[in-house]
Amino acid sequence: MRSMTFAACATVVALLPVACTSYRADNEPPPDDAPVVTFSYVDTEDRALAAEFADNYCEQAYGKDADEFDTDREPGGYEISFVCR
């Protein structure tokens, strides 16, 4: 599975374990060969920017749209993944 990681902003690394939650946009998992792009963000502006970057990446690299696949709470913010479909 192809993956590209981009940090939209710096996140704080914590040494203590942190409980993480996960949100999935739909229950259908992406195909195993579907490209996935993942971004870290802190606020809604960064989330919107991550969605825009994902759309551009999927369109330019694969000629496909980016669909939100998964969002996880991380120390200092969130991590969001998009699948190119």
C-alpha positions as CSV (number, residue, x, y, z in Angstrom):
1,M,0.0,0.0,0.0
2,R,1.4,3.3,-1.0
3,S,1.5,5.9,1.7
4,M,2.6,9.5,1.9
5,T,2.9,11.3,5.2
6,F,2.8,15.1,5.5
7,A,2.9,17.0,8.8
8,A,0.6,20.0,8.4
9,C,2.0,21.3,11.6
10,A,4.3,20.2,14.4
11,T,2.9,17.8,17.0
12,V,4.1,17.3,20.5
13,V,5.5,13.9,21.2
14,A,4.5,12.5,24.6
15,L,6.3,9.8,26.4
16,L,3.3,8.6,28.4
17,P,0.7,6.4,26.8
18,V,-2.3,8.3,25.5
19,A,-5.7,6.8,24.7
20,C,-6.5,7.2,21.0
21,T,-9.9,7.3,19.4
22,S,-10.6,6.5,15.8
23,Y,-13.3,7.7,13.4
24,R,-14.0,6.0,10.1
25,A,-16.0,7.9,7.4
26,D,-17.6,4.7,6.1
27,N,-17.4,1.1,7.1
28,E,-16.2,-0.2,3.7
29,P,-12.4,-0.7,3.9
30,P,-10.4,0.5,0.9
31,P,-9.1,-2.1,-1.6
32,D,-5.6,-3.4,-0.6
33,D,-4.0,-1.8,-3.6
34,A,-5.7,1.6,-3.1
35,P,-3.2,4.5,-2.4
36,V,-3.6,6.1,1.0
37,V,-2.3,9.5,2.0
38,T,-2.1,10.6,5.7
39,F,-1.8,14.0,7.3
40,S,-1.4,15.4,10.9
41,Y,-3.4,18.4,11.9
42,V,-4.3,20.5,14.9
43,D,-7.4,22.6,14.0
44,T,-10.2,22.8,11.4
45,E,-8.2,25.0,9.1
46,D,-5.4,22.4,9.0
47,R,-8.0,19.7,8.4
48,A,-9.4,21.6,5.4
49,L,-5.9,22.1,4.1
50,A,-5.1,18.3,4.5
51,A,-8.3,17.5,2.5
52,E,-7.2,19.9,-0.2
53,F,-3.7,18.4,-0.4
54,A,-5.2,14.9,-0.5
55,D,-7.5,15.8,-3.3
56,N,-4.6,17.3,-5.3
57,Y,-2.3,14.4,-4.6
58,C,-4.9,11.7,-5.6
59,E,-5.9,13.7,-8.7
60,Q,-2.4,14.3,-10.0
61,A,-0.9,10.9,-9.1
62,Y,-3.8,8.6,-9.9
63,G,-6.6,10.6,-11.6
64,K,-8.9,9.8,-8.7
65,D,-10.8,11.5,-5.9
66,A,-9.7,11.5,-2.2
67,D,-12.2,10.1,0.2
68,E,-11.7,10.5,4.0
69,F,-11.0,7.1,5.4
70,D,-9.9,7.4,9.0
71,T,-9.3,10.0,11.7
72,D,-7.3,9.3,14.8
73,R,-6.7,11.4,17.9
74,E,-3.0,11.8,18.4
75,P,-0.9,13.6,21.0
76,G,-1.2,17.3,20.2
77,G,-3.9,16.9,17.4
78,Y,-5.2,14.5,14.9
79,E,-4.1,12.2,12.1
80,I,-6.4,11.9,9.1
81,S,-6.1,9.4,6.2
82,F,-7.6,9.6,2.8
83,V,-7.9,6.9,0.2
84,C,-7.6,7.6,-3.5
85,R,-10.8,6.0,-5.1
